[in-house]
């Protein structure tokens, strides 16, 4: 069972709106965009890429440079753009793939979506898509697709590297100590 199958059961047509000014570096952006486009084509669903100037992301993160405020500001930016697009195109609702990740703050994302639904006067489709996470990753591996190990932003990439280096240093000291 996938998110696509779940939404189809409820007679919901998913349309992909790819807006990710946070993803860094550009080759990471391209990998994610390519797989998302492939997935929507495979599912016979429309895929729309919105120009994603990184300046929007860096402006927001200059105001909120530390996690978790930085992450929340990023979610707000991306979800607002999604809600605005959905309203402009007269869709019934909007949602986010962030609701599929066990690594993100699900409750905060839900609250942002509900806030923007009121602000933009369009429904927010809430569903805890995390139940599909393992199967989605397994399918990506079967498709030969790379799965990222950080949220996508440069700050997350740096934090992931620092975390790996600390673990490696701790492991070396245990081995030699």
C-alpha positions in Angstrom: 0.0 0.0 0.0 1.3 3.4 -0.9 0.2 7.0 -0.4 -1.1 7.0 -3.9 -3.2 3.9 -3.4 -4.5 5.3 -0.1 -5.6 8.6 -1.6 -7.1 6.9 -4.6 -9.2 4.7 -2.3 -10.6 7.9 -1.0 -11.1 9.3 -4.5 -8.4 11.9 -4.1 -6.2 12.8 -7.0 -2.7 13.7 -6.0 -0.9 16.4 -7.9 2.8 16.9 -7.2 3.9 20.4 -6.5 7.7 20.5 -6.1 8.8 23.6 -4.3 12.0 23.1 -2.3 14.3 26.1 -2.1 15.9 24.5 0.9 17.6 21.5 -0.9 21.4 21.8 -1.2 23.6 21.3 -3.1 22.2 21.5 -6.6 22.9 17.9 -7.4 20.9 16.8 -4.4 18.0 19.0 -5.6 18.2 17.4 -9.0 18.2 13.8 -7.6 15.1 14.5 -5.5 13.3 16.3 -8.3 14.1 13.5 -10.8 12.8 10.8 -8.5 9.7 12.7 -7.5 8.9 13.4 -11.2 9.5 9.7 -12.0 7.2 8.6 -9.2 4.4 10.9 -10.2 4.7 9.8 -13.9 4.7 6.2 -12.8 1.5 6.8 -10.8 0.0 8.7 -13.8 -0.3 11.9 -11.7 0.5 15.4 -12.7 3.9 16.8 -11.5 4.5 20.6 -11.3 7.9 22.1 -10.5 7.8 25.5 -9.0 10.9 27.6 -9.5 12.7 27.5 -6.1 15.1 30.3 -5.7 17.3 29.5 -2.7 17.3 33.2 -1.7 13.8 32.7 -0.2 15.1 29.9 2.1 18.3 31.8 3.1 16.3 34.9 3.9 14.1 32.9 6.3 17.0 31.1 7.8 18.9 34.3 8.4 16.0 35.3 10.7 15.8 31.8 12.3 19.3 30.3 12.0 19.0 27.5 14.6 16.9 24.4 14.6 14.1 23.8 15.5 13.0 27.4 14.7 14.8 27.2 11.3 13.0 24.0 10.4 9.7 25.4 11.4 10.3 28.6 9.3 11.3 26.4 6.3 8.1 24.3 6.7 6.0 27.4 6.9 7.7 28.8 3.7 7.2 25.7 1.7 3.7 24.9 2.9 2.5 28.5 2.4 3.7 28.4 -1.2 1.9 25.0 -1.6 -1.4 26.4 -0.1 -1.2 29.5 -2.2 -0.7 27.4 -5.4 -3.5 25.0 -4.5 -5.9 27.9 -3.8 -4.9 29.7 -7.0 -5.5 26.5 -9.0 -8.8 26.0 -7.2 -7.8 22.6 -5.7 -9.9 21.3 -2.9 -7.0 20.9 -0.5 -3.3 20.7 0.0 -1.0 18.5 2.0 2.7 17.7 2.3 5.0 14.7 1.9 6.6 15.9 5.2 3.8 14.0 6.9 5.4 10.8 5.6 8.8 11.3 7.4 9.4 9.9 10.9 12.3 12.3 11.1 10.3 15.5 11.0 8.2 17.1 13.8 4.8 15.8 12.7 2.7 17.7 15.1 4.3 21.0 14.2 3.9 20.4 10.5 0.2 19.5 11.1 -0.3 22.7 13.1 1.4 24.8 10.3 -0.8 23.1 7.7 -4.0 23.9 9.8 -2.9 27.5 10.3 -2.3 28.0 6.6 -5.6 26.4 5.7 -7.4 29.1 7.7 -5.1 31.8 6.4 -5.5 30.8 2.7 -9.1 29.6 3.1 -8.4 26.1 1.6 -8.6 22.7 3.3 -5.5 21.0 4.7 -5.6 17.3 4.0 -4.1 15.7 7.1 -3.1 12.1 7.2 -0.3 10.5 9.1 1.6 9.1 6.1 4.4 7.7 8.2 2.8 4.3 8.0 4.0 4.2 4.4 7.6 5.3 5.1 9.3 1.9 5.2 7.5 0.6 2.1 8.3 3.8 0.2 12.0 3.4 1.0 11.9 -0.2 0.1 10.3 0.7 -3.2 12.9 3.4 -3.8 15.6 0.8 -3.3 13.9 -1.6 -5.6 13.8 1.2 -8.2 17.5 1.8 -7.7 16.9 5.2 -6.3 19.2 7.0 -3.8 17.6 7.8 -0.5 18.9 10.9 1.2 20.2 10.9 4.8 19.4 14.5 5.7 16.4 16.8 5.2 18.0 18.6 2.3 19.2 22.0 3.6 22.8 22.9 3.9 22.5 23.3 7.7 21.1 19.8 8.0 23.9 18.5 5.8 26.5 20.1 8.0 24.8 18.9 11.2 24.7 15.3 9.8 28.4 15.5 9.0 29.3 16.8 12.5 27.2 14.1 14.0 29.0 11.4 12.0 32.4 12.9 12.9 31.5 12.9 16.6 30.5 9.3 16.4 33.6 8.3 14.6 35.8 10.2 17.1 34.0 8.5 20.0 34.4 5.1 18.3 38.2 5.7 17.8 38.7 6.7 21.4 36.9 3.6 22.6 39.1 1.4 20.3 42.4 3.1 21.4 41.4 3.8 25.0 
